[in-house]
Amino acid sequence: MNGEIIEKENEWIGVEITDNNGYRHKIAVRFDGEIEGHGQDGYPDDSNERTDKGNEMVRQARDYAKWYVAQETGHDTCPWYLDCDSIETVKAAVEGCTDEELQTLFGAFHRQLAGYYDDEISQPQPDPVPDGAAMNRYREYKLDIYLTDDSGIDATSGVHTMYYAGVDDDRLVRSDDPYPDRKPDGRLEHVPLEIPWEQFETFLDYHLRCQLRDCYLARGAEPPAEYRVLGPGTDHMMVRCMHRECLPAYHEYDADVDGYRAEDTFNAGLLGPLLELF
């Protein structure tokens, strides 16, 4: 992938992206990160007529365009799940936390994941999904992370709960948020997990490495060696891996992907919730 800015308007930036197949995309990215327009010369315009690989290349070009405009202009066009610098800063901030700070910032998220399986652990959000609203028992939990100006962790949100109301119809029950009008600098996203608190800091580091892997993959780039790990990262990329045969199952700890490995297998309790999607 490579890009070039070709036009600047009052509310958007035009870029030309050359994808990994050598096809060119002309994409207009609004300053808020929304795509204003997208034309390309390599694939059918109708997504239903494109191959699985063609749809993935179009998606990669759009993600690359958002990231590229942010890098080149400073406009806030890059969401957290494409912002490697932001996730790396979150990862470093977690590493610098004391045990007390970890408990304050991430204790509720741990209890939500682990309490799904352990009745002795009280979940801060015992299933908030209204009766009959979900198509199955699948639940995924999310925690927004906000950084300070000097790259520390300012605050985390309450635990948000994602469920499926129908096929491809995911919904989010939001919890408390200290900055409801601010984009998060990072977000933890994971299904219930049997894990003791003593291993949770290691899990956080690994999960963030998986997210960094996905930052690169989403825009068609190969991640650095230290991020070529297997396991759930960002929902943005996991959904694509689950639904597109052209993509390896990077989100699965036991996947067979050349050059990638699972260094820590935090997979107890993981398979069941994922199978409930089908």
Contacts in CASP RR format, 6 or more apart in sequence:
PFRMAT RR
TARGET T0000
AUTHOR 0000-0000-0000
METHOD contacts of the structure
MODEL  1
MNGEIIEKENEWIGVEITDNNGYRHKIAVRFDGEIEGHGQDGYPDDSNER
TDKGNEMVRQARDYAKWYVAQETGHDTCPWYLDCDSIETVKAAVEGCTDE
ELQTLFGAFHRQLAGYYDDEISQPQPDPVPDGAAMNRYREYKLDIYLTDD
SGIDATSGVHTMYYAGVDDDRLVRSDDPYPDRKPDGRLEHVPLEIPWEQF
ETFLDYHLRCQLRDCYLARGAEPPAEYRVLGPGTDHMMVRCMHRECLPAY
HEYDADVDGYRAEDTFNAGLLGPLLELF
1 17 0 8 1.000
1 18 0 8 1.000
1 19 0 8 1.000
1 20 0 8 1.000
1 60 0 8 1.000
1 61 0 8 1.000
1 64 0 8 1.000
1 219 0 8 1.000
1 220 0 8 1.000
1 221 0 8 1.000
2 17 0 8 1.000
2 18 0 8 1.000
3 15 0 8 1.000
3 16 0 8 1.000
3 17 0 8 1.000
3 18 0 8 1.000
3 64 0 8 1.000
3 65 0 8 1.000
3 68 0 8 1.000
4 15 0 8 1.000
4 16 0 8 1.000
5 13 0 8 1.000
5 14 0 8 1.000
5 15 0 8 1.000
5 69 0 8 1.000
5 72 0 8 1.000
5 73 0 8 1.000
6 14 0 8 1.000
6 15 0 8 1.000
6 16 0 8 1.000
6 26 0 8 1.000
7 13 0 8 1.000
7 14 0 8 1.000
7 28 0 8 1.000
8 14 0 8 1.000
9 28 0 8 1.000
11 30 0 8 1.000
11 31 0 8 1.000
11 36 0 8 1.000
12 28 0 8 1.000
12 29 0 8 1.000
12 30 0 8 1.000
12 31 0 8 1.000
12 36 0 8 1.000
13 28 0 8 1.000
13 29 0 8 1.000
13 31 0 8 1.000
13 69 0 8 1.000
13 73 0 8 1.000
13 75 0 8 1.000
13 77 0 8 1.000
14 26 0 8 1.000
14 27 0 8 1.000
14 28 0 8 1.000
14 29 0 8 1.000
14 69 0 8 1.000
15 26 0 8 1.000
15 27 0 8 1.000
15 28 0 8 1.000
15 29 0 8 1.000
15 65 0 8 1.000
15 68 0 8 1.000
15 69 0 8 1.000
16 24 0 8 1.000
16 25 0 8 1.000
16 26 0 8 1.000
16 27 0 8 1.000
17 24 0 8 1.000
17 25 0 8 1.000
17 26 0 8 1.000
17 27 0 8 1.000
17 61 0 8 1.000
17 64 0 8 1.000
17 65 0 8 1.000
17 68 0 8 1.000
18 24 0 8 1.000
18 25 0 8 1.000
19 25 0 8 1.000
19 57 0 8 1.000
19 60 0 8 1.000
19 61 0 8 1.000
19 64 0 8 1.000
19 220 0 8 1.000
20 57 0 8 1.000
20 60 0 8 1.000
20 220 0 8 1.000
21 42 0 8 1.000
21 57 0 8 1.000
23 40 0 8 1.000
23 41 0 8 1.000
23 42 0 8 1.000
23 43 0 8 1.000
23 57 0 8 1.000
24 40 0 8 1.000
24 41 0 8 1.000
24 42 0 8 1.000
25 38 0 8 1.000
25 39 0 8 1.000
25 40 0 8 1.000
25 58 0 8 1.000
25 61 0 8 1.000
25 65 0 8 1.000
26 38 0 8 1.000
26 39 0 8 1.000
26 40 0 8 1.000
27 35 0 8 1.000
27 37 0 8 1.000
27 38 0 8 1.000
27 39 0 8 1.000
27 61 0 8 1.000
27 62 0 8 1.000
27 65 0 8 1.000
28 35 0 8 1.000
28 36 0 8 1.000
28 37 0 8 1.000
28 38 0 8 1.000
29 35 0 8 1.000
29 36 0 8 1.000
29 65 0 8 1.000
29 66 0 8 1.000
29 69 0 8 1.000
29 77 0 8 1.000
30 36 0 8 1.000
30 77 0 8 1.000
31 75 0 8 1.000
31 76 0 8 1.000
31 77 0 8 1.000
32 76 0 8 1.000
32 77 0 8 1.000
33 66 0 8 1.000
33 69 0 8 1.000
33 75 0 8 1.000
33 76 0 8 1.000
33 77 0 8 1.000
33 78 0 8 1.000
33 79 0 8 1.000
35 62 0 8 1.000
35 65 0 8 1.000
35 66 0 8 1.000
38 58 0 8 1.000
38 61 0 8 1.000
38 62 0 8 1.000
39 45 0 8 1.000
40 58 0 8 1.000
40 61 0 8 1.000
43 50 0 8 1.000
43 51 0 8 1.000
43 54 0 8 1.000
43 55 0 8 1.000
43 57 0 8 1.000
43 58 0 8 1.000
44 50 0 8 1.000
47 55 0 8 1.000
47 58 0 8 1.000
50 58 0 8 1.000
52 244 0 8 1.000
52 245 0 8 1.000
52 246 0 8 1.000
53 246 0 8 1.000
55 244 0 8 1.000
56 240 0 8 1.000
56 244 0 8 1.000
56 246 0 8 1.000
56 247 0 8 1.000
59 218 0 8 1.000
59 240 0 8 1.000
60 218 0 8 1.000
60 219 0 8 1.000
60 220 0 8 1.000
63 82 0 8 1.000
63 218 0 8 1.000
63 219 0 8 1.000
63 220 0 8 1.000
64 219 0 8 1.000
64 220 0 8 1.000
66 77 0 8 1.000
66 78 0 8 1.000
66 79 0 8 1.000
66 82 0 8 1.000
67 77 0 8 1.000
67 78 0 8 1.000
67 82 0 8 1.000
67 83 0 8 1.000
67 219 0 8 1.000
69 75 0 8 1.000
69 77 0 8 1.000
69 78 0 8 1.000
70 76 0 8 1.000
70 77 0 8 1.000
70 78 0 8 1.000
70 83 0 8 1.000
71 78 0 8 1.000
76 183 0 8 1.000
79 183 0 8 1.000
79 236 0 8 1.000
80 86 0 8 1.000
80 87 0 8 1.000
80 183 0 8 1.000
80 184 0 8 1.000
80 185 0 8 1.000
80 186 0 8 1.000
80 187 0 8 1.000
81 187 0 8 1.000
81 211 0 8 1.000
81 214 0 8 1.000
81 215 0 8 1.000
81 218 0 8 1.000
81 234 0 8 1.000
81 235 0 8 1.000
81 236 0 8 1.000
81 237 0 8 1.000
82 215 0 8 1.000
82 218 0 8 1.000
82 219 0 8 1.000
82 236 0 8 1.000
83 185 0 8 1.000
83 215 0 8 1.000
84 212 0 8 1.000
84 215 0 8 1.000
84 216 0 8 1.000
86 147 0 8 1.000
86 185 0 8 1.000
86 186 0 8 1.000
87 186 0 8 1.000
87 208 0 8 1.000
87 211 0 8 1.000
87 212 0 8 1.000
87 215 0 8 1.000
88 212 0 8 1.000
89 147 0 8 1.000
89 151 0 8 1.000
89 152 0 8 1.000
89 185 0 8 1.000
90 145 0 8 1.000
90 147 0 8 1.000
90 153 0 8 1.000
90 185 0 8 1.000
90 186 0 8 1.000
90 208 0 8 1.000
91 205 0 8 1.000
91 208 0 8 1.000
91 209 0 8 1.000
91 212 0 8 1.000
92 151 0 8 1.000
93 147 0 8 1.000
93 151 0 8 1.000
93 152 0 8 1.000
93 153 0 8 1.000
94 102 0 8 1.000
94 153 0 8 1.000
94 201 0 8 1.000
94 204 0 8 1.000
94 205 0 8 1.000
94 208 0 8 1.000
95 205 0 8 1.000
97 105 0 8 1.000
97 153 0 8 1.000
97 201 0 8 1.000
101 153 0 8 1.000
102 200 0 8 1.000
102 201 0 8 1.000
105 145 0 8 1.000
105 153 0 8 1.000
105 155 0 8 1.000
105 156 0 8 1.000
106 143 0 8 1.000
106 156 0 8 1.000
106 188 0 8 1.000
106 200 0 8 1.000
106 204 0 8 1.000
107 197 0 8 1.000
107 200 0 8 1.000
108 124 0 8 1.000
108 143 0 8 1.000
108 158 0 8 1.000
108 159 0 8 1.000
109 141 0 8 1.000
109 143 0 8 1.000
109 156 0 8 1.000
109 159 0 8 1.000
109 188 0 8 1.000
110 195 0 8 1.000
110 197 0 8 1.000
110 200 0 8 1.000
111 121 0 8 1.000
111 122 0 8 1.000
111 123 0 8 1.000
111 124 0 8 1.000
112 123 0 8 1.000
112 124 0 8 1.000
112 125 0 8 1.000
112 141 0 8 1.000
112 159 0 8 1.000
112 192 0 8 1.000
113 141 0 8 1.000
113 190 0 8 1.000
113 191 0 8 1.000
113 192 0 8 1.000
113 193 0 8 1.000
113 195 0 8 1.000
114 121 0 8 1.000
114 192 0 8 1.000
114 193 0 8 1.000
114 194 0 8 1.000
114 195 0 8 1.000
114 196 0 8 1.000
114 197 0 8 1.000
115 121 0 8 1.000
115 122 0 8 1.000
115 123 0 8 1.000
115 192 0 8 1.000
116 123 0 8 1.000
116 139 0 8 1.000
116 192 0 8 1.000
116 193 0 8 1.000
117 192 0 8 1.000
117 194 0 8 1.000
117 269 0 8 1.000
118 194 0 8 1.000
124 158 0 8 1.000
124 159 0 8 1.000
124 175 0 8 1.000
125 141 0 8 1.000
125 158 0 8 1.000
125 159 0 8 1.000
125 161 0 8 1.000
125 173 0 8 1.000
125 175 0 8 1.000
127 139 0 8 1.000
127 161 0 8 1.000
128 161 0 8 1.000
128 173 0 8 1.000
128 175 0 8 1.000
129 139 0 8 1.000
129 161 0 8 1.000
129 163 0 8 1.000
129 173 0 8 1.000
133 163 0 8 1.000
133 165 0 8 1.000
133 171 0 8 1.000
134 163 0 8 1.000
134 164 0 8 1.000
134 165 0 8 1.000
135 164 0 8 1.000
135 165 0 8 1.000
135 166 0 8 1.000
135 167 0 8 1.000
135 169 0 8 1.000
136 164 0 8 1.000
136 276 0 8 1.000
136 277 0 8 1.000
137 273 0 8 1.000
137 276 0 8 1.000
138 163 0 8 1.000
138 164 0 8 1.000
138 191 0 8 1.000
138 273 0 8 1.000
138 274 0 8 1.000
138 276 0 8 1.000
138 277 0 8 1.000
139 161 0 8 1.000
139 162 0 8 1.000
139 163 0 8 1.000
139 191 0 8 1.000
139 192 0 8 1.000
139 273 0 8 1.000
140 161 0 8 1.000
140 162 0 8 1.000
140 163 0 8 1.000
140 189 0 8 1.000
140 190 0 8 1.000
140 191 0 8 1.000
140 235 0 8 1.000
140 273 0 8 1.000
141 159 0 8 1.000
141 160 0 8 1.000
141 161 0 8 1.000
141 162 0 8 1.000
141 188 0 8 1.000
141 189 0 8 1.000
141 190 0 8 1.000
141 191 0 8 1.000
141 192 0 8 1.000
142 159 0 8 1.000
142 160 0 8 1.000
142 161 0 8 1.000
142 162 0 8 1.000
142 172 0 8 1.000
142 187 0 8 1.000
142 188 0 8 1.000
142 189 0 8 1.000
143 156 0 8 1.000
143 157 0 8 1.000
143 158 0 8 1.000
143 159 0 8 1.000
143 160 0 8 1.000
143 187 0 8 1.000
143 188 0 8 1.000
144 156 0 8 1.000
144 157 0 8 1.000
144 158 0 8 1.000
144 160 0 8 1.000
144 177 0 8 1.000
144 184 0 8 1.000
144 186 0 8 1.000
144 187 0 8 1.000
145 153 0 8 1.000
145 156 0 8 1.000
145 157 0 8 1.000
145 184 0 8 1.000
145 185 0 8 1.000
145 186 0 8 1.000
145 187 0 8 1.000
145 188 0 8 1.000
146 153 0 8 1.000
146 154 0 8 1.000
146 155 0 8 1.000
146 156 0 8 1.000
146 157 0 8 1.000
146 178 0 8 1.000
146 179 0 8 1.000
146 182 0 8 1.000
146 184 0 8 1.000
146 185 0 8 1.000
147 153 0 8 1.000
147 154 0 8 1.000
147 185 0 8 1.000
148 154 0 8 1.000
155 178 0 8 1.000
155 179 0 8 1.000
157 175 0 8 1.000
157 176 0 8 1.000
157 177 0 8 1.000
157 178 0 8 1.000
157 184 0 8 1.000
158 175 0 8 1.000
158 176 0 8 1.000
158 177 0 8 1.000
159 175 0 8 1.000
160 172 0 8 1.000
160 173 0 8 1.000
160 174 0 8 1.000
160 175 0 8 1.000
161 172 0 8 1.000
161 173 0 8 1.000
161 175 0 8 1.000
162 170 0 8 1.000
162 171 0 8 1.000
162 172 0 8 1.000
162 173 0 8 1.000
162 235 0 8 1.000
163 170 0 8 1.000
163 171 0 8 1.000
163 173 0 8 1.000
164 170 0 8 1.000
164 171 0 8 1.000
164 277 0 8 1.000
165 171 0 8 1.000
188 204 0 8 1.000
188 207 0 8 1.000
189 232 0 8 1.000
189 233 0 8 1.000
189 234 0 8 1.000
189 235 0 8 1.000
190 207 0 8 1.000
190 232 0 8 1.000
191 232 0 8 1.000
191 269 0 8 1.000
191 270 0 8 1.000
191 273 0 8 1.000
191 274 0 8 1.000
192 269 0 8 1.000
192 273 0 8 1.000
193 203 0 8 1.000
193 266 0 8 1.000
193 268 0 8 1.000
193 269 0 8 1.000
193 270 0 8 1.000
194 268 0 8 1.000
194 269 0 8 1.000
195 203 0 8 1.000
195 266 0 8 1.000
195 268 0 8 1.000
199 266 0 8 1.000
202 264 0 8 1.000
203 264 0 8 1.000
203 266 0 8 1.000
206 229 0 8 1.000
206 263 0 8 1.000
206 264 0 8 1.000
206 266 0 8 1.000
207 232 0 8 1.000
207 233 0 8 1.000
207 266 0 8 1.000
209 226 0 8 1.000
209 227 0 8 1.000
209 229 0 8 1.000
210 227 0 8 1.000
210 229 0 8 1.000
210 230 0 8 1.000
210 231 0 8 1.000
210 232 0 8 1.000
210 233 0 8 1.000
210 250 0 8 1.000
210 251 0 8 1.000
211 233 0 8 1.000
211 234 0 8 1.000
212 223 0 8 1.000
212 227 0 8 1.000
213 223 0 8 1.000
213 227 0 8 1.000
213 228 0 8 1.000
213 229 0 8 1.000
213 233 0 8 1.000
213 250 0 8 1.000
214 233 0 8 1.000
214 234 0 8 1.000
214 236 0 8 1.000
214 237 0 8 1.000
214 238 0 8 1.000
214 250 0 8 1.000
215 223 0 8 1.000
215 234 0 8 1.000
216 222 0 8 1.000
216 223 0 8 1.000
216 224 0 8 1.000
216 227 0 8 1.000
217 223 0 8 1.000
217 237 0 8 1.000
217 250 0 8 1.000
218 234 0 8 1.000
218 236 0 8 1.000
218 237 0 8 1.000
218 240 0 8 1.000
228 259 0 8 1.000
228 260 0 8 1.000
228 261 0 8 1.000
229 260 0 8 1.000
229 261 0 8 1.000
229 262 0 8 1.000
229 263 0 8 1.000
230 250 0 8 1.000
230 251 0 8 1.000
230 252 0 8 1.000
230 253 0 8 1.000
230 254 0 8 1.000
230 255 0 8 1.000
230 257 0 8 1.000
230 260 0 8 1.000
230 261 0 8 1.000
230 262 0 8 1.000
231 250 0 8 1.000
231 251 0 8 1.000
231 252 0 8 1.000
231 253 0 8 1.000
231 255 0 8 1.000
231 262 0 8 1.000
231 267 0 8 1.000
232 238 0 8 1.000
232 251 0 8 1.000
232 270 0 8 1.000
233 251 0 8 1.000
237 250 0 8 1.000
237 251 0 8 1.000
238 251 0 8 1.000
240 247 0 8 1.000
241 247 0 8 1.000
241 248 0 8 1.000
241 249 0 8 1.000
241 250 0 8 1.000
241 251 0 8 1.000
242 249 0 8 1.000
242 251 0 8 1.000
242 277 0 8 1.000
248 255 0 8 1.000
248 257 0 8 1.000
248 260 0 8 1.000
249 255 0 8 1.000
249 257 0 8 1.000
250 257 0 8 1.000
250 260 0 8 1.000
253 262 0 8 1.000
253 265 0 8 1.000
253 266 0 8 1.000
253 267 0 8 1.000
253 270 0 8 1.000
254 262 0 8 1.000
254 265 0 8 1.000
254 267 0 8 1.000
END
